[in-house]
Amino acid sequence: MKSLRFAVLLAALPLAANAQDAVKVDPRHYKVLVDNAAVRVLKIEVPAGEKSPMHSHPDALLVVMS
């Protein structure tokens, strides 16, 4: 029974990581520019070769600027 509970816990860990807010998980790359009831705007800078931890972007729209 203990091993079943442990297996369920391990299986749920990726789901918990996926549900995390990007700014909280990776503040080095994500900055909040605007956050109100209508919109949340993030500035994201991830240099080539770097990675960002698993996170979520609910109801996202992406605009790439260079």
Number of C-alpha atoms within 10 A of each C-alpha: 6 7 8 9 10 11 11 11 11 11 11 11 10 12 12 11 14 14 13 16 16 20 17 11 16 17 13 12 17 18 16 12 9 11 10 7 5 6 8 11 14 16 12 16 11 12 8 6 5 8 10 13 11 16 19 15 12 8 5 9 7 8 5 5 4 2
